[in-house]
Amino acid sequence: MSFREFLGKLKEEGKLREVNAPISPVYGITASQIKEPEMLALALGVPQSGIIEYLSSHPPEGEVKVVDDSPTKEVTGKPDLGKLPILTHFEGDGAPYITSGVVISEYDGVTNASIHRLRVTGKDTLVPRLVEFRHTHNLFMKAKENNEPLKLAIAIGIDPVTLFAVCTRVPEGKEFEYASSLKGEPVELFECKNGIKVPHSEIVLEGYIDPEEIADEGPFVDISGTYDIIRKQPVIHLTNIMHRKDPVYHALMPAGSEHHILMGIPYEPLIFNEVKKAADVKNVVMTPGGCYYFHAVVQIHKKNDDDGKAAIEATFAAHKSLKHVTIVDDDINIFDPNDIEFAIATRLKGDEDIHIFPNVRGSTLDPRSENGIGTKVGFDATIELSKKWKFERATIPKV
């Protein structure tokens, strides 16, 4: 299902909001309060309750198919970013930003695909945020060591399942294989002029990251809804553009629901599979109050008194940027904040069940961190098995 086909499906089901009046790319979309629907379950073709099971049961081992042609090639030419409706989202943003661009890069036979925010600095230049020690950054550093540019292509408007797959932590170079596994059919890739292979898209920008040039990136509102800082980052030079006739420009709203889904939800199956090694895990949710990124709730069927602590440690091992995790029993509804608070109120003893890990690496997006170093806290809100009778919940009798 292509990006356009998915939009058509949303329209058929009455889940697409169309605005026909002109909207300014400068703050206009943000001010209109358009909210992206949470359509991951629809894109995957599974019920919402089955998302974790579906994602955690599909390894990144699907087949990828390289094809000779693509509708993306309908129009080609010299890049001019001023002709695209690239948005400025908030008044404090440093510049217009491409937010849905999948950056596909390759060096020395190793390929990576991931989303990076891209600051527009000219008609054919961008400044990406490359997070240290992540795959794109690692490829760039290898190229830089040899004073060579890192070839890349930026795909905008790809199908929703592939977009989700490239946001998931999988082995390097396996993003499209994971997408194929989730889709149940091969992802098709075609080759750009610079040799980078990309999926069918509405728009593709080709270019390279300069090994020496740097420029300011930021400030920018990221997943927490707060401003990330200005950093010196490398510069992308664009050499070619391809796009569909009348291309649909896809933008992700910073700190919006689509941003949360793509950045946070991919951690749920990773946490599920890691905790499964330590305890009988039943479900995992990244919470909206935790920006779908900093807070997780893990539901387990407790068999041993140390299962809660083991689940905490496994959760932090799976999601390095996580800040707080709460472990609950399988009678707690992890989609109900009140039920989670009930578990904390009745089953957690502060001096025994709160586990603190100071001075560890977390996320630079956490405003309380210092260069990404902060404190992680795990809350074991599970019952004490030897006194299980004390925690039984009253049920309303049938009359």
N, C-alpha and C positions, 0 to 999 in steps of 0.2 A: 504494500500500500504506500504510494508516494505521498509527499507532503500535500499536494493538491487533492489527491483522492481522499486523504484523511479529512481535509477541510470540507470536501463534498459530503462525506459521511456524517460529519458533525451537523452540517446544514440540513441534511435529510432528517436527522433525529431531533431537530430543533434545539441543538446545543451550541450553535454558532451565533454569536452576536455580531451583526454587521452595522457599521456606522457609515452612512453615506455622505455626511457633511464633511468638508475639509477639516483636517486636524493638523496643527503645527507640529513639526518634528521636535521643536524646542519646548519641552514641558507639556505639550498638548496631550500626549497619550497618558502621561501620569495624571494630569489634572482631570481627564475624562473618567478616571477610576474604572477603566476596563480591567476586569479580573479574568485571568486565564482559567478555564475550567480544569479540574483534575481529571484528566482523560486517559491516564496511563492504563487503567484496566480495560477501557474500550480499545485502545491501540493494541494491547496484547491479546484481546479476545478472551479474557478471563474475568470472573466476578471479582469485585474488589477484595472480598475476604480471602481469595486464593492467590493474591499477588505474591506474597512471600514464598509460599510453597512453589509457585511456578518459577520465580526467579532463582531460587536456591537450588532447583533441580536441573537447571540448564547450564552445563559447562561451556566454556568458550571454545567449542570444537566443531562449529558448523563449517560448511563449505562456502568459499568465496569464489565468485565467477568474474573473470575479466572479460569485458566486451569491447567491441571496436567503436561503437557510436553511443551517443547519448542525446536526449532532448536538451540537455544543458548547453550543447554546442550550437543552438539555433542562432545565437548572436555572439560574435567575438570582437574584441577590439582593445584599444588602449584604455587602461583603468583611469577612471575619474570618480573618486568617491563622492564628490559633490553632487553627482547625478542620482545617488541613492538616498532614500529617506532615512538616513542614519539618525538615531534619536539622541537628544540631550534630555535626560530623565528628570534630574533634580537641579535646583539652583546652584548647589555647591559642587556639581560635577565639573571636572577640569576641562571637558570637551565632549563632543558627541562620541558615542561608543557603539561599536558592533558588539552585541551581547550573545548572539546565537551562532557565531562563526565556529565551525568545527575545524580546527587546525590539524591538517595531516602533514606530518614532516617525516623526512627519511635521511639517514646518514649511515654509511658503511653497511648497508643492507638491513638496517633495523628501522622499522616504521612505527609511528605512534599517531593516534588520533585522539584529540581531546578538545574541549571547549576552553577558550581563553577570552577574557574581556580584552577588547582591542580599541585603544584610544586613537581617534583620527587626528593626525597632525598635518596632513596635506592631501592633495588629490590622489597621491599614490604612495603615501607612507602611513604606517600604523605603529603604535607602540603597544606590545602585549604585556600582560602581567604573567611572567613565568615563575611559578612557585618553585623554590629551591628544592632540588632532589626529586622532583616529579619528572615524568618521562620526557616531556618536551624540553625541559631545562637540561636534563642529562644529555640529550642528543645535541643541543646547542653547545654545551660545554665541550663535547668531544670534537665538534666541528671547529670551535674557537681555538682549541689547543693546536690545531693544524692550520690556523689562520684561514679557514675556509667558511663560506656562507652555508647556512642550513636551508636547503630547498624545502619549500612548503606550498601547500594550497589551502585555501580557506573556503569551506563549503557552507553555504547559507541556504536554509530551506530544504533539509533532507527529511526522509520519512521519520515519523516519531519513534519507532522502535529502535532504529539505528542511532538516532539522537540520544535516546536513553542509554543505549549500550556503550557509547563512547564516553559517557559520564561515569561509568562503573569501573571500579578498580579491578582490572584483569591483568594477566601477564602481558608484558610489553609486546605490542604488535598484534594482539589478539582481539582488539575491539570489534572488528568487522566479523570475525568468526563467532564472537558472542552474539552479535546482532543476528547472524544467520541462524544460530541455534534458537534464539527467542522467536524469530519469525517463522521458523520451520521451512525455510527456503533460502537459497543462496542470495547473499547481498551482491548486487552487480556493481563492479568498479570499472571506470574507464580512465585512460591515461591522459594527463594534461601535457602541454607542450614541454614542461620542464621534467617530465617523467614521473611525477607524483600521481598515484592512482587514487581516485575519489569516487564516492557514490553519486548517483544521479541527484541533482540539486537544482534549486531555482537559480542560484548564482554561485559562481566559483571565481575566486581571486587567486592568481598565481604570483609567486614571488620568492623571496629569500630573506633570512635574518642576517643582517650585517654582523660580521664577527667582532667589530670594534666600536661601531657607533652606538651611543646611548642617548636617552632623552628622558624627560620626566613622564611618569605614568601615575595617574591619580590627580586629585582625590576622586573617589568613586564609591557610591553606595553599594555595598555588597550584601550578602545573604542576611546579615543581622539587621539591616535597615539603618545602619550607622556608616559613617564615612571611613573608608580605608585611606591610609596615608599615601603621600607622594613618595615614589621610589625612582631611582635611576634604573631603566630597563633597556634592553636592546631594541633596535629599530627594524621593522619589516619594510622592505621596498617591493612594491608590486610591479609586475612586468606584463600582466595580461589579465583580461576579464572575459568570462563566458557567462551567458545567462539565457534563460528561456525568453521567448517573446512575451512581453508584458509580465516580467517576473514578479512573483509575490515575495516581498521582503519580510522575513521573519525576525522579530525582535523579542527577546526575553526581558520581562520587566524585573529590574533588580529588586530583590527581596519580595517578589511576587510569588504566587502559588506555583507557577511553572518553574521558576528558579528553584524553589524549595524541592519540587519533585525531582528535578534533574540533579541537583547537587546533594540532596540529603537522602532520598529514598533508596538510591543504589547501595547505601551502606547497610540497609536492613538485611538483605540476604547474606552479606558478608559477616555481619554480627551473628546471624542465625547459625550459619555453618560453623563459625568459630566456637560459639557457646555450646553447640551440639557435642563438641569434643570433651566438654567439662561437666555438662548437666543435661537433664532431659528438657530441652527448650521447646516451648510451644508457639511463641510468637514474639515479634519484635516490632516496635514502632518508634520512629523519630517524631518527636512531639512538636506541634506548631508553636507552643510557647518557647521552645528551645531553638526556634528558627529552623526546625527540621535538620539541624546540623550539630548543635552543641549538646542536646539532651536526648537520651534514649530510655525507653522502658522495655525491659525484657521479662517475659512471662515464662516461668519454668514450673515443672512438676517436681517438687522437692522430694528427694529420696534420702539425702544425708544432710546433716546440719551445716556442713561446710560448702554445700552447693551454691549458696548465695554469693559467698566471697569468690568462689571459683568462677562463677558467671560474670561477676564484676571484672575480674582480671582478664577474662577472655574477651569481654566486650571492648575494653580499652585496647587490647592487642589488635582487634579487628578494625577499629576506627581511631586512628592516631590523633585526630583533631577533636574528638569527643571530650566534653568537659565534665558532665555529670551523667550518671546512669542509675536508674532505680530498678531493682530486681523485685518482682512480685510473684505470688503464687498463681496457679492456673484457675482459681476461683475469682480472680480480680479481672475486671474488664479494662484492658489497657487502652481502649479508645475513649474511656470516660475519666476525665481528670479528677472528678470527685471520688471515684472508686480508688484511683491511685493514691489520692490524699488520705483516704480511709485506711489503706494499707500502711502508709507511713505513720498515721496517727496511732494505730492499734498494734502494729507488729514490729516496729523499729524501736530499738533501745540505743540512744545516742552514743553512749560510751562503749558499746559492743558492736553495733551494726553499721556505723559510719566509717568508711575506709578512705583515708586521705593519702594522696600521692603528690607531695609538693615538688616544685622545681623540675617539672617534666615538660617535654615538648608537646604543645597542643597546636593551636591555630593562631596565625597572625591576625585573623579576622576577629578574634576575641578582644574587645577593647581593654579587658583587664590583664591581658598577657603583656609580657615585655619581650618583644621580638619573637613571639610565639612560645615563650616559656611561661608556664603557669602552674596551676594546681588542679588536679583531677580529684573528684569525689564520687565514691560509690555508696549507694544507700541499699542495704539489704533489708527490704521490707517484706520478708517472708516469715512464716510461722516457725516457732520453735517446736520441732517435731515431738520432743518428749512431753510437751504440754499442749498437744494439738487440740485437746478438748476445750481449752480456754479461748480458742480463736474461732470456734464454729459460729457461723453466722445464722441468726434466726431466720426462719422462712415463714412466710404468711401461709397459714393453713387453708386448705380448700374447704369451703363451706357448702 
